[in-house]
Amino acid sequence: MALEVVVLAAGAGTRMRSRTPKVLHPLAGRPLLAHVLDAAFRLEAEQCHVVVGHPADEVKAHFQNEPRISWVLQEPRLGSGHAAAQALPAVANDATVLVLLGDVPLVRAETLSRCIAASGDGIALVTIDLPDPRGFGRILRRGSSRDSHCGSRIIGIVEDADATAEQRAIAEINTGILAAPKAVLGTLLETLDRNNKQGEYYLTDIVGKADARGIAVAGVDGRVPEEVMGVNDRVQLAHLERYYQRGLADELMRQGVAVMDPSRLDIRGRLKAGRDCVIDVDVVFEGDVVLGEGVHVGPGCVIRNSALGDAVEVHPMSCIDGAMVAAGCRIGPYARLRPGTELAESVHIGNFVETKKASLGVGAKANHLAYLGDASVGAGTNVGAGAITCNYDGVDKHRTEIGENVFIGTNATLVAPLTIDDEAYVGAGSTITKTVEREDLAIGRGRQRNIQGWTPPAKRQGDEGP
């Protein structure tokens, strides 16, 4: 039987207290809904129907490049049962339907596969026992209401707002995740009413109606609470963020990476790290990042969409964004590598140095207080403190080409477009606007004058002082 997924993502998310739709709030740098869709896509479903409400356009725009999504608008929003019913007409008649929630981001494909397999010709629910089940719908089983996992049959779900004091003592809760054949689900959805305190069509009511019709309802145990936990406010989002990040840190450590404090690491994308890497505290990885073997990343660094070769050292508080860094380079502290930066082996980029669309050859150095933008720097070249490439004329960007084994003196201003050939020298404090030939010394300074016998301003004002 074919599988189709329905994701309920139309909730207003009022407890988030945000103008951003709840399902777009980020976990590990990606929207909650993206995590749910990842799990759905791993199941190789024929189609994924996402039910959205206002503001639907913002949610749809975020996933506009994902062709596997079929969008369904729920307007007005009349509850979870109503939301599922809006998506059902687009589902193939012979499909098994898996219902997911757009704000339950960490559910695993393995758990969902067990739920699908357990549904058969009836319904399967993912449930879990919680030490504090307040706010969740409780699972009702035939027999003792307190003995949730005694193997007795599931006969219903009661929402927290509608539960009695005895029912609220039940630890087993409904996660909102279920699977059923379309024919079964469609028949049960047609029987729903709004006779409850919320005045909504509860999807959970189909369980009791299924039991009344003799349709089997199976329970599938969620392994850990965080896997099936929904996000209703920013406190719950922060809890899931730390849980997820700890899992990523644990996996890195199993692969031979030293994570100095797993509670102070953030991976907001995909990180691949080689053996014997060291990641210090408060490091953030964003996008796609690759670290070779033996890379050492100091505290407070941000690395985004970059690849670092073996034995690279990134000293504290450095930002690397869209850069390719070869083996043995030394970066920082307080360095900024912007997109388009390419460093060959053993390059040194020191404190308060910024690069953008710059390539540096083997062993080149810019150890402090420099800006290299739209530039190529040859092997062995040294760029002194305060040296900058003036790459922007107010309209266009221009390149600076610096050869090998060049010495750029302190506070040099290199006005692009400009070429400095191999083994040339640029004197400290120079402004260079013309080509410097091989082995030449270029000096472009104003002439110094020492004026003797001048009168300081204080003396001109009658020696009153400041």
C-alpha positions in Angstrom: 0.0 0.0 0.0 1.4 3.4 -1.0 2.2 5.9 1.8 1.2 9.6 1.8 2.0 12.0 4.6 -0.2 14.7 6.0 1.6 17.4 8.1 -0.7 19.6 10.3 1.1 23.0 10.3 -1.8 25.5 10.5 -1.6 26.3 14.2 -1.4 30.0 15.1 1.4 29.5 17.7 0.2 32.3 19.9 2.3 31.1 22.9 5.4 31.8 20.9 4.6 35.5 21.1 6.1 36.0 17.7 5.2 37.4 14.3 7.0 34.4 12.7 4.8 31.4 12.1 5.6 28.8 14.7 6.7 26.1 12.2 9.3 28.5 10.8 11.0 29.0 14.2 14.5 27.5 13.9 15.9 24.5 15.6 19.6 23.9 14.8 19.4 26.6 12.2 16.5 25.1 10.3 12.7 25.6 10.6 10.8 23.1 12.8 8.8 22.1 9.7 11.9 21.3 7.8 12.9 18.7 10.4 9.4 17.1 10.2 9.6 17.0 6.4 13.1 15.4 6.6 11.6 12.5 8.6 8.7 12.2 6.1 11.0 12.2 3.1 13.1 9.5 4.5 10.1 7.2 4.4 9.9 7.7 0.7 6.2 8.8 0.8 4.4 9.2 -2.6 3.3 12.7 -1.5 3.6 15.0 1.4 0.5 17.3 2.1 1.2 20.2 4.4 -1.8 21.9 5.9 -1.2 25.6 6.6 -3.3 28.5 7.8 -2.7 32.2 8.0 0.0 33.3 7.2 0.3 30.5 4.6 2.3 32.5 2.1 5.2 33.0 4.4 5.4 29.3 5.2 5.1 28.3 1.5 7.7 30.8 0.4 10.3 29.3 2.7 9.8 25.9 1.0 9.2 27.1 -2.5 12.1 25.1 -3.9 10.7 21.8 -2.5 8.6 20.1 -5.3 7.6 17.2 -3.1 5.2 19.3 -1.0 1.5 19.6 -1.8 0.0 22.7 0.1 -3.4 22.6 1.6 -5.1 25.7 3.1 -7.2 25.4 6.2 -9.4 28.4 6.5 -11.1 28.8 8.9 -9.1 26.7 11.4 -11.6 24.5 13.2 -9.3 22.0 14.9 -7.0 19.1 14.1 -9.7 16.9 12.7 -10.9 19.6 10.4 -7.3 20.2 9.2 -6.8 16.5 8.4 -10.1 16.4 6.5 -8.9 19.3 4.3 -5.9 17.3 3.1 -7.7 13.9 2.6 -9.3 14.6 -0.8 -5.9 14.9 -2.4 -4.7 11.6 -1.0 -4.9 8.4 -3.2 -7.8 6.1 -2.2 -5.5 3.1 -1.7 -2.9 5.0 0.4 -1.9 4.6 4.0 -2.0 8.1 5.6 0.6 9.1 8.1 -0.4 12.2 10.1 2.5 14.3 11.6 2.6 17.6 13.4 4.6 20.5 12.0 5.8 21.5 15.5 7.2 18.1 16.5 10.6 18.3 14.9 12.7 15.5 16.4 10.5 12.5 15.5 12.6 9.7 14.0 11.8 7.9 10.8 12.3 4.6 12.6 9.5 5.4 15.0 7.3 6.5 12.1 8.0 3.2 10.3 6.9 1.2 13.3 3.7 3.3 13.5 2.9 2.6 9.8 3.6 -1.1 10.2 1.3 -1.3 13.2 -1.6 0.4 11.6 -2.6 -2.6 9.4 -6.4 -2.2 8.6 -6.9 0.0 11.6 -5.2 2.9 13.4 -1.8 3.1 15.0 -0.9 5.9 17.5 2.5 6.9 18.8 2.2 7.3 22.6 4.5 7.8 25.5 4.5 8.0 29.3 5.4 11.3 30.8 6.2 12.1 34.4 4.2 15.4 34.0 1.4 14.8 31.4 -0.3 18.1 31.9 -1.6 19.7 28.8 -1.6 16.5 26.7 -4.4 14.2 25.6 -4.5 11.1 27.7 -4.7 7.6 26.3 -7.7 5.6 27.5 -7.4 1.8 27.6 -9.9 -0.8 28.6 -9.1 -1.8 32.2 -7.3 0.3 34.7 -6.9 3.9 33.6 -3.7 4.2 35.6 -2.0 1.1 34.1 -1.2 2.5 30.6 1.0 -0.2 29.2 -0.6 -3.3 30.5 -1.4 -4.5 26.9 -5.1 -3.5 27.2 -6.8 -2.2 24.1 -6.9 1.6 23.4 -10.5 2.8 23.4 -10.1 6.5 23.3 -8.2 9.8 23.9 -9.4 12.5 26.1 -8.0 16.0 25.8 -6.6 17.6 28.9 -9.3 20.3 29.0 -12.0 17.8 28.9 -10.5 15.2 31.2 -11.7 14.2 34.7 -9.4 14.3 37.7 -9.0 10.5 37.4 -8.1 10.7 33.7 -5.6 13.5 34.3 -3.7 11.0 36.5 -3.0 8.9 33.5 0.7 9.1 32.4 0.3 7.8 28.9 -0.2 10.6 26.4 -1.1 11.0 22.8 1.7 12.5 20.7 -0.6 13.4 17.8 1.2 11.1 15.4 -1.0 8.4 13.8 -1.3 6.1 10.7 -4.3 4.6 9.1 -5.6 3.6 5.6 -7.3 6.5 3.9 -10.6 4.7 3.8 -10.6 4.1 7.5 -9.4 7.7 8.3 -11.9 9.3 5.9 -14.9 7.4 7.3 -14.0 8.3 10.9 -13.3 12.0 10.1 -16.9 12.3 8.7 -18.3 11.4 12.1 -16.6 14.1 14.1 -18.5 16.9 15.9 -17.5 20.0 17.9 -19.2 19.1 21.2 -16.2 19.9 23.4 -14.9 22.9 25.4 -12.8 24.1 22.6 -15.6 24.0 20.0 -13.3 22.2 17.6 -13.1 19.0 15.5 -10.6 16.9 17.5 -8.6 14.4 15.4 -8.2 12.4 18.6 -11.9 11.7 18.7 -11.5 9.2 15.9 -10.0 6.7 18.3 -13.1 6.4 20.4 -15.2 6.2 17.3 -12.9 3.5 15.9 -13.3 1.4 19.0 -17.1 1.7 18.8 -17.0 0.4 15.3 -14.7 -2.5 16.2 -11.7 -1.0 14.4 -8.4 -1.9 16.0 -6.3 0.8 17.6 -2.7 0.0 18.2 -0.2 1.9 20.4 3.4 2.4 19.4 5.8 3.5 22.1 7.9 6.6 21.5 11.4 5.9 22.8 12.2 9.3 24.5 10.0 12.3 25.3 12.0 14.7 23.3 11.4 12.7 20.1 7.7 13.3 20.3 7.6 16.6 22.1 5.9 19.5 20.4 7.0 23.1 20.6 4.4 25.5 22.0 6.6 28.2 23.4 10.2 29.4 23.4 11.0 27.5 26.6 10.1 24.2 24.9 12.0 25.2 21.8 15.1 25.9 23.8 14.8 22.6 25.6 14.7 20.7 22.3 17.6 22.8 20.9 19.9 21.7 23.7 18.7 18.1 23.5 19.4 18.0 19.8 22.7 19.7 20.1 23.9 17.3 22.8 23.1 14.4 20.4 25.2 16.0 17.7 28.1 16.6 20.1 27.9 13.0 21.4 28.1 11.7 17.8 31.2 13.9 17.1 32.9 12.6 20.2 32.3 9.0 19.2 34.0 9.8 15.9 37.1 11.0 17.6 36.5 14.8 18.0 37.2 16.5 21.3 34.3 18.7 22.3 35.4 20.7 25.3 31.9 21.4 26.6 29.1 19.6 24.8 26.5 22.0 26.3 28.2 25.0 24.7 28.3 23.8 21.0 25.8 24.8 18.3 25.6 23.1 14.9 23.1 24.9 12.7 23.5 22.9 9.6 25.8 19.9 8.7 29.3 19.5 10.2 31.8 16.8 9.1 34.9 16.7 11.3 38.0 14.4 11.1 39.7 12.6 13.9 41.5 14.6 16.6 39.8 17.8 16.0 39.3 20.0 19.0 36.3 22.2 19.3 36.4 24.7 22.2 33.5 26.3 24.0 30.8 28.6 22.4 31.7 27.6 18.8 28.9 27.9 16.2 28.8 26.0 12.9 26.3 27.1 10.3 25.5 25.7 6.9 27.8 23.1 5.5 31.2 22.9 7.2 34.0 20.4 6.7 37.0 20.1 9.1 40.0 17.9 8.3 41.9 16.0 10.8 43.5 17.7 13.8 41.8 21.0 13.3 41.7 23.2 16.5 38.8 25.7 16.8 39.2 28.1 19.6 36.4 29.6 21.8 33.8 31.9 20.4 34.4 31.2 16.8 31.7 31.1 14.0 32.3 29.0 11.0 29.8 29.0 8.1 29.8 27.2 4.8 33.5 26.6 4.8 36.1 23.8 4.5 39.2 23.7 6.7 42.1 21.4 5.9 44.2 19.2 8.2 45.9 20.9 11.3 44.3 24.3 10.7 44.3 26.5 13.9 41.4 28.9 14.4 42.1 31.1 17.3 39.4 32.7 19.5 36.6 34.9 18.3 37.3 34.4 14.6 34.6 34.4 11.9 35.0 32.2 8.8 32.3 32.5 6.2 32.4 30.9 2.8 36.1 30.2 2.8 38.4 27.4 1.6 41.3 27.0 4.0 44.1 24.6 3.2 46.1 22.5 5.6 48.3 24.1 8.3 46.8 27.6 8.2 46.6 29.7 11.2 43.6 32.1 11.6 43.0 34.7 14.2 42.3 35.6 16.9 39.6 38.1 15.9 40.0 37.4 12.2 37.2 37.6 9.6 37.3 35.5 6.4 34.4 36.5 4.2 33.0 34.6 1.2 35.4 33.9 -1.7 38.4 33.6 0.5 40.9 30.9 -0.5 44.0 30.2 1.6 46.7 27.9 0.4 48.8 25.8 2.8 50.4 27.4 5.9 48.9 30.9 5.4 48.7 33.1 8.5 45.7 35.5 8.9 46.1 37.3 12.2 44.2 39.5 14.6 41.8 42.0 13.1 42.5 41.0 9.5 39.6 40.8 7.1 39.6 39.1 3.7 36.9 39.0 1.0 37.2 37.3 -2.4 40.9 37.0 -1.7 43.3 34.2 -2.5 46.6 33.8 -0.6 49.4 31.6 -1.8 51.5 29.1 0.3 53.0 30.7 3.4 51.6 34.2 2.8 51.0 36.2 5.9 48.8 39.1 7.0 49.3 39.0 10.8 47.4 42.0 12.0 45.1 44.9 11.2 44.8 44.5 7.4 42.0 44.3 4.8 42.4 42.2 1.6 39.4 42.5 -0.6 39.2 41.4 -4.3 42.9 40.5 -4.2 45.3 37.7 -4.9 48.5 37.4 -2.8 51.3 35.2 -3.9 53.3 32.7 -1.9 55.6 33.9 0.7 54.2 37.5 0.6 54.0 39.5 3.9 51.3 42.1 4.4 52.1 44.5 7.2 49.9 45.9 9.9 47.3 48.5 8.7 47.7 47.6 5.0 44.6 47.7 2.9 43.4 47.1 -0.6 41.1 50.0 -1.8 38.9 47.8 -4.0 35.8 50.0 -4.3 35.5 53.3 -6.1 32.0 54.0 -5.1 30.5 52.2 -8.1 32.6 49.1 -9.1 35.0 46.7 -7.4 38.5 46.4 -8.7 41.2 43.7 -8.1 44.7 44.0 -6.6 47.2 41.4 -7.9 50.2 40.9 -5.6 53.0 38.5 -6.6 55.2 36.1 -4.7 57.6 37.1 -1.9 56.4 40.7 -1.9 56.8 42.9 1.2 53.9 45.3 1.9 54.9 47.8 4.6 52.8 49.0 7.5 49.9 51.3 6.7 50.2 50.9 3.0 47.2 51.8 0.9 46.9 49.9 -2.3 44.5 51.5 -4.7 43.0 49.0 -7.2 43.2 48.2 -10.0 46.8 47.5 -9.1 49.6 45.0 -9.9 52.6 44.5 -7.7 55.1 42.0 -9.2 57.2 39.3 -7.5 59.7 40.3 -4.8 58.7 44.0 -4.9 58.7 46.2 -1.8 56.1 48.8 -0.7 57.4 51.2 1.9 55.5 51.8 5.1 52.8 54.5 5.0 52.7 54.6 1.1 49.7 55.1 -1.1 50.3 53.0 -4.2 48.3 53.7 -7.4 50.6 52.4 -10.2 52.1 49.1 -11.1 55.2 48.1 -9.1 57.7 46.1 -11.2 59.6 43.1 -10.0 62.1 43.8 -7.1 61.3 47.5 -7.2 60.8 49.5 -4.0 57.6 51.7 -4.2 57.3 54.7 -1.9 54.3 57.0 -2.1 54.5 59.4 0.9 54.0 63.1 1.4 57.3 64.8 2.1 58.0 65.3 5.8 58.7 68.8 7.1 60.0 69.7 10.6 59.1 73.3 11.5 61.3 74.9 14.1 60.3 77.7 16.4 56.6 77.2 16.0 54.1 78.4 18.7 51.9 75.7 20.3 48.2 76.6 20.5 48.3 77.0 24.3 50.9 79.6 24.1 49.0 81.5 21.4 46.1 81.8 24.0 48.2 83.4 26.7 49.6 80.3 28.2 46.2 79.6 29.9 46.5 75.9 29.2 43.6 73.6 28.4 
